[in-house]
């Protein structure tokens, strides 16, 4: 089977192609001369737009006829796909070679690169994007693979000729037939660990189970590799205490690489060297992400000039505090936040940045964890910086076991007890109407948070602004 990855012009079919990672892999494979097709049920921008530009055919929905017509040499199966999928069943029955996204990535692209994996509950996408951009500015021509679209690149992947491959390395399962985190499959030489909290309640029972895999990730890093980790998380410090590779901690204090922010200047110090930058992305959480990328870049001996130039010109990532609309009265920000910590961080950062504005939080519980009751009690506190909260009824709640389902009305009631006006609505049309109903002369910032398409709410909000501000 190893030789198949060295063949040219393979016919490759991807089941679940519209995931952020799968679509990026599709583009990478096509750039190598392979003929790529795909299928999915959830087809929406920006991924659908990206695939259209690449002219990669996508079948909407799954059918056992699809692989039969394409006659693929290899099938790549996304991690959201399960047994019972008609295309999967045909692949298994006909003994067609198949791989996970992570397995295909390693065998096609990572095996001969010096892989830098960026792992952690929060901050992976921004940190990966910035590190890739730093290496790019240093003329190192890196490859990268990211779970979001960096604005400086306008694509979430690149196959470069340089030695480094920077990859967002998450802890979720690779596939139904490969029950291990994707970051294990990538076999990184260097690693950044940004954070470690409980998440993915559909596959992990507690944080200890996740910590086991982070320990195994640590054990993959060779003795001449580097681990950069956030010392704000005691569990990461514990995991890396007895690492056999070199470790670099980062944080506000008592770390190998420290940061402070004052008078709009971020100062990062490491090895008696101080770097002053003025980043476009704001908030303490982003300052941590920047520091992580700088710590790894300095460890790899990237020139300081390239690091400073990259940070000062880094525009952030789409769907991460991305401004969709702004005038003197209203700003609409989109963010991927869905974990309580991420929600709290985003709203805190926005409230500090727009200190004179009313903050309206619009939230869709869509991820496997956010539709469960595991963070039900923590969720109201995550919205404490909002002046108004509007939530959507959870996405496909029937897919979650009844005893695990979030009680969204209980969350709303708690917010009201906290004196924060809050409501839950069933459709995005209702949400848009509610969001605009309370606008006044005071500046308003709407923060829209979901890890999915949110039923096209972004386009509806922008259309409504044209009516309001025509």
N, C-alpha and C positions, 0 to 999 in steps of 0.2 A: 504493500500500500504506500510506502514512503515514496516510491518513484512517481506516483500519480501527481504529486505536487510540483514536480519538475517539468511536467508536460505543458505544451503551449496550446492556446486556443481551446481550452476545456469548456464544455457546456456545464454551467453551474446554476442550479436552481436553489433559491433561498426561500424557505417557508417562514413567514413572519418578517418580511423584508423591511417593513416600515418602522421597526424599532430604530432608535437613534444609532445604535452600534451596528446593527445589521445593514442599514442603508449606507453607512460609511464603508463597511467592508465590501459592499456591492460596488461602490465607486472605485475602491482600491483594486479589486479583482478585474474590473473592466479596464482600468488603466494599464494592467499587465497583459492585456490582449485577450482575456477570457470573455466568453459570451454569457452574460448574466441575465437571468430572469428572476421574477419573484412573485409571491402571492401574500396577501394580508387582508384583514377585515377592516382595520382602522387606518384609513388613508387620509391624512390631513397635513396641511402646511406646518412647518417648513419642509418636512421630509418629502412629502409628495412632490413639492416643487423641485427639490433637489434631484429626485429620481427622474422627473420629466426632463429636466435640463440635460441629464446624462443619457436620455433616451433609453432607459432601462425599462423593458415591458413589465408591468405589474398587473396581475390578475386580482380583481377584487373578490374576496371570498376564497374558500378552499374547496377544491374538487379533486377527486381521484383521477379525473381525466387530464388534469394539468401536467403532472410529471410524465404521463404517458405520451402526450403530444410533444413535449420538449425533448424527451429521451436524454436526460442529463447524465454526465459522467460522474458528477458529485452533487450531493444535496447537502445544504447547510441548514440546520434546524435551529430556530431561535429559542431562547429560554422561556418564552411565554407559551410555547407550543407543547401540547400534551398528547399522550396516547389517545387514540380515538379520532384524531384529526385525519380526515380521509387521505390527505397527501402523505402523511407519515405512515399510515397503514400500507399504502401502496409501495412506498420506499422499502419498508421492512419485508413485505411479502415478496418483493422482486429482487431483494438482496442488492439494492443500489447503494454504493458507498455513501455514507453520511457522516457528518461531523457537526460538532457544536460550533458556534461563532468563535468561541475562544480557541478551540482546537484548530480551526481553519486559520485563524489569525497567526497562531504560533507556527504552523507548518508552512504557510505561504510567505510570511513576512518577518516574524520575530526571531526565528531560529538562528540567524547569523548576525543579529544586531545586539548592541549593548542596551538592554531594555531598562528604562526607568519607569517603575510602576508607582502611580499615585493612588493610595488607598485611604479609606476613612469614611466615617458616616457622613460628614459634611465637608464641603469645600473642595472636593475632588476636581470638579469640572473647571473651576476658576484657576486652581493651582496648576493643573495640567496645561491649560491654555497658556498661562503666563510663562511657565517654564519652557514650553515649546517655542513661544515667541522670543524669549530671551536667547535661546540657542539659535533661532533664525536670525536675530539681529547680530549675533556673533559670527555669522557666516558659516555656521556648522552644518547647515542643510539637514536638519533632523527630519525623521519621520514622526508622525504623531497620529493618535487615535483617541478621540475625545467624545464624551457623552453630551456635548452641546456644541454650538457653533460659535467659535471665537470671532468677534467682529473684525479683528485685524487680519484674519485669514478668509472669512466668508465661506469656510468649509470646515468640517470636523475631522478631516483626515488628510494625510499627505504621505506619499512614499518618497522619501528623500534619499540622497546618496551618502549622507553622513553616517557616522558610527552609532549615533544615539537614536533610539525609538522611545518617545515619551507616550505613555499610555495610561488612560484612566482605568484603574484596576479596582473593580468593586467586589463586594463579598457575596453577591447573590449567586445562586446556582448557575452553572454553565448550561445545563439542559436536563430534560427528564431522564436521560440515560447517563448523565455525568453529574452526579450530586456532589459537587464541590465548587467552591468559589472560583469565579473566572480568574482572579489574580493568581491562583495556584497554577493554572494552565499557562499563564504568560511567562513564568520562570524569570522574573526580573533579576538583573544584576545589582541594581540600586532601587531604593524604595523610599517614598515619603509616606508617613502615616500622619494624617491631619487630625484625626479624632476617632473616638471609639465609644459609641453609645448603642443602646438597644434599638434595633430596627428589623424590618423584614420578619414580622411576627408570623407570617405564613409558613416560614421554613425554619425559624429559630425559636426555641422556647425561652431563652434568656440570654443575657449579655455574655455569660460565661462560655456559651457555645460559640459565640462569635469570636471571643478572645482566643479560643483554641485555634481557630483558623488564622488569626493574626500571628499567633506564635509559630504556626507552621509556615506562614509567609516569611517571618523573620528567619526561619531556618533554611529557607531557599536562597537567601542572599549570601554570596560567597565571601570568603575572608577578605578579598580585595575589593569588595563592594561596599556601599555606604547606605545606612539607614538614617533618614532625617525624620524626627518625630516631635510632636507637640507635647511639651512638658506640662501643659494645662490639664492633661488627662493622665491621672496617676496610673491607670491600667496600661497605658502605652509605655510609661516609664518602667513599670514592672516587667512588661514583656521584653523590653530591650535592655534590661540591666545586664543580662548574661549573654547578649548576642556575640557571636564569634566574628561578625563583621564590624567595621568601624561605625560608630553612631555619633550623630550630631543632634542635640536637642535644640528646640527653639521655643521662644515664649517672651513674655513681658519682662521676666526677671529670672535669675538663677538658671540661665540656659547658656548653651554654647553660642547661640545666635539670638540676640535680644532685639526688641523693637520698642520704639516709643513714638507717639504722635503728638506734635505740638505746633501750633500756629500754621496748620495746613502742610507741615513737612513731616514725612515719615523718616525716622532715622533708624537704620539697622546696623548693629555692631556685631562683628565676628572676628576673632583672632586679632584684636587690637585695631581693626579697621572699621571706620564708620562710613556708611553710605547714606546720603541724603537724597530723597526722591519726593516728587509731588504727584502722586497717582490720581488718575481720574476716578477710579472706583473708591468708594468711601465706606467707612464703618470699621469697627474693631475686628469684626470677623474677616473682612477682606484684608485687613492689615496682617492678620495671621497667615492668610493664604499667600500674600506677597512675601512675607518673611520665610515661609517654607520653600518657596521657589528660589529665593535668593540664597538660602542656606545650601540647597543642593547645587545651585549654579557655582557658588564660590568653592564648594567642596570639589567640584569637577574642574576648577581652575578656569572658569569662563571669565574673560576680561571684564573688569568693573565698568568700564565705559559702556559696553554693550548691555550690561544689566541695567544701568541707570537709564539709558536711552529707551530700552524696552519698557520698563515700568512707567516712565513718564509719557509714553505714547500708547500704552495698552488701553484699549477701549472696552474691555470686558467681554462678556459672553451673552449671546441672545438668550432671552428668557431668564436671565439673572439680573434683577434690578434694571431691566431694560425699559427705557422710557418710550412708550408708544405714542403719547400725545402730551403736549405741554403748551400752555399759554399763561397769562397773568392770573387766571382764575382756577385753572384745573390742570393737574398732571395725572396721567395714568401710567402706572408702572406694572410690568408683568414680572412675575418671579416663579421659580420652580418649587418653592418651599412647600413641604407637606409634613415634615417632622416638626413637633412642637419647638425644638431648639432652633431649627431653621426659621420657623415662622416668627419666633420671638426676636431672633437676630435681625431679620429683615425689617420688621416693624420698628425695632429700636433704632436701627440705622437710618431708616426713612424719617422717623420722628425727630431725630437729632439733626438731620440734614435739612428738613423742612420744618423748622421749629415753630413757625408761625401758622402752620396749616392744620386743617382738620383731616385726620387720617381715617379713611374708609377702607376697611379690610374686606375683601371679597374672596371667599375660600371655597374650594371644592375638595372634599375628602375622596380621593381617587385611588391612591396607592393601596396595596394590600394591607399595610399596617394602619393607615389613617382611617380605613373603613372598619377597623376592629376597635374594641373597647380598651385596648392595652394602654392608650394614652388619654383616655376619656377624661380623667381628673386633671391631668396636666394641661390639656388643650385650652381651657378658658384663660389660664394665666399667660399663655403664649400670646394672647391678643390684648394684653393689658395696656399696650401703647396706642391702641386704636380708639377712635372716638365713636365709631359705629362699625358693626360687624354684620355682614350678610353672607350666609352659607347656602350652598346648594345641597339638596338631599343627596346622600352618598350614592356614588356611581355603582350600579350593579350590586347592591347590598345583598341581594338574594344569593350571590355566589359565595358569601361568607357564612359559615355555620351560625345558626341562630344565637347560640350562647356566647358567641364571640363578637357579635355585631355591635357597632358603636350606637349609643343612644344619643342621636344628634340633638333631640329636644332637651335632653338633660344638660347638654353643653350650652345650649342657647339660654336655658333658664339660669344657669350659673353666671353667665355673662351679664344677664339682666340684674341679677343680685349684686354684681360688681358695679352696678350703675353704668354699664356700657350698653347702649341700645343695640339689640341684636335680633335677627330673625333668620329663619330657614325657609327657602322657597324651592319649588319644584322645577322651574324652568329658567333658562338664561334670559329669556325675554322679561320675566318678572323681576329678575335680579337687576337687569339694566334699568328698568323703570324705577325700582326702589333706590338704586344707587344715585340716580339723577334727581330724585324727588326732593332731596333735602339740600340741594345746592343753594348757597347764599353768596353774599358778597365776600365772605371770608374764603381765602384760598383753600382748595380741597385737593388732597392727594389720594387717589384710589390705588390700592395695592391689590392686584389680582393674582391669586396663588393657586396653582394646580400643577401636578406633574403630568398632565395629559392635555388634550385639546379643549377641555372645558366647554364642549358643545358649541364651539365657534363664538364664544362670548367676546373675544377680543375684537373681531370684526364688527359685532353689534355695538360695542362701546364706542368704537371709532366712528361708526355711522351716526350714532346718536350725538356725538360732539358736533357734527356738521349741522345738525338741526338746531342744537342749542346755541351754537356760536356763529350761525350763518350771518 
